[in-house]
Amino acid sequence: MSYLGPKVHIDLHQLKKNYQIVKSEVGEIPIMATVKANAYGHGAVEVSKALEEEGVRYLAVFTIDEGIELRDAGIKTDIFIYAKFDPSRIDEASKYNLTLNISSFDDLKALKAHVGNTVKVHLKIDTGMTRLGVPFEEAEAFLQEANQLDSIELEGLYSHFATADEGDLSYASSQLSKFSDVVEISKKLDMSFDFVHCSNSGAILNVQDSRFNMVRTGMLLYGAFPSDEVPQKLPIKPVMTFTAPIVEIRDVKAGTQISYGGVYKTKSDTRIAVVQAGFADGVPRPWYIDGFVKFQNQDFKITGRICMDQLMIDIGSADLNLGDEVLIFGANEHGNIDINHIAKKIDSTSYVLVTALGIRPKRIY
Ligand SMILES: Cc1ncc(COP(=O)(O)O)c(C=O)c1O
């Protein structure tokens, strides 16, 4: 039976191609692929399996539960947990071979008090994101203290950029200079880390001397640039294509009000199609103002507010029929709607758009 609802098509071949493109960009430097938040809406298990087949060195998720989900699905690759360290879950982390983020003196204290297996950790220094991480000024004391703990395997040292995907890179440069100082301090203390990392997608493109000996990337693998202020030379392409079917077509007179609030009225007699996808599925609600969908390379304006489960488009006299699947974003035989274009129009980001996908759209791999 054919499925009459929104679909998210995930092209794992394209994901692998994007991975190889990033890999050839960074050369020998190992990649930590960010697959948190269900691989940015793309499906964490499927994406992780595909990247594992390509030989990715590390995967990163946000929570321990996301890590366990991957282990339960048979993923063997190392997995890093970005979230704030949770002392109550050290044993689980060790059991599932998850690498933990250690980002405060209290974290070290809790590790010291813990009896049990050792855990692999990466130490996080805050160089200007002002989120997790030991303040840069206290890095030396932090490193010294961590170095004295027997219950941990010190595998990584890292930081995170706040503005690496922006046109003005002065703040990113100051973060990089602080992080480089921390790396020097660690050398002075005779500490060595297998992985020293601070590059995200923006930095891979924009701050090339921040690669150290690992890069963390998410968005580039999914085929979108982190913003429109980065160089866009890498030939990555979107992995995700969002489509939805026309489920109703009606003839309406000029001046007909459409959808909630009546903010849209038809200018002439026309045909309105109801498309089965709404904001609960991940169609960004503010997009109705400038928004359109595509079919056979033609744009069809979204008319009136996007509803929770449906939206309406003006199809005029075009040859569109019940069951036809229109393109909401991504690229397919009907054309290309770049999520960064939508993001820019609605003052959002590609990250918000892909992770806003609901659970209803059927994932097709
Ligand atoms: C700590 C950390 N590193 C790396 C990434 C990957 O970022 P991007 O998708 O921009 O490469 C993220 C994503 O938000 C992150 O939180």
The ligand as an ORCA input file, in Angstrom:
! r2SCAN-3c Opt
* xyz 0 1
  C      31.033     20.247     20.947
  C      30.634     20.127     19.522
  N      31.558     19.802     18.615
  C      31.273     19.675     17.301
  C      30.003     19.877     16.831
  C      29.730     19.734     15.360
  O      29.345     20.925     14.803
  P      29.148     21.089     13.215
  O      27.903     20.355     12.874
  O      29.031     22.545     13.030
  O      30.339     20.500     12.584
  C      28.998     20.244     17.739
  C      27.648     20.511     17.249
  O      26.891     21.300     17.685
  C      29.321     20.366     19.106
  O      28.393     20.709     20.015
*
